[in-house]
Amino acid sequence: MAKIMVVDDAAFLRAMLRDILVKAGHEVVFEAQNGREAVDKYKAVRPDLVTMDITMPVMEGVEAVKEIRKFDPAANIVMCSAMGQKNLIIEAIQSGAKDFIVKPFQSNRVLEAISKAIE
């Protein structure tokens, strides 16, 4: 079981991810609506893993990955993206994200990415 922070500006997508994660036995320790909130809360919550949306207001996901990795180089982050965000996914992986999952979420793919990232 991992302690996971879910970051997405869409409440229904956070709820969908939370549902998949909790059913698999993980604990969602915090939900953030943008990258700035994610960076601030990461320091306090210290989750085992972060699911990070790419496109958000206030601070984009890629920027948040860079900030979190500056604070904790060992941070486990899995990006969540819509189709067609290939360049942003590549930038996120180069910035330290471990994997990515595509919306709409498929639970087997979400869980596979999470296990791989926290191994």
Secondary structure as UniProt FT lines:
FT   STRAND          3..7
FT   HELIX           11..23
FT   TURN            24..25
FT   STRAND          27..32
FT   HELIX           35..45
FT   STRAND          49..53
FT   HELIX           61..71
FT   TURN            73..74
FT   STRAND          77..81
FT   TURN            83..84
FT   HELIX           86..94
FT   TURN            95..96
FT   STRAND          99..102
FT   HELIX           107..118
//
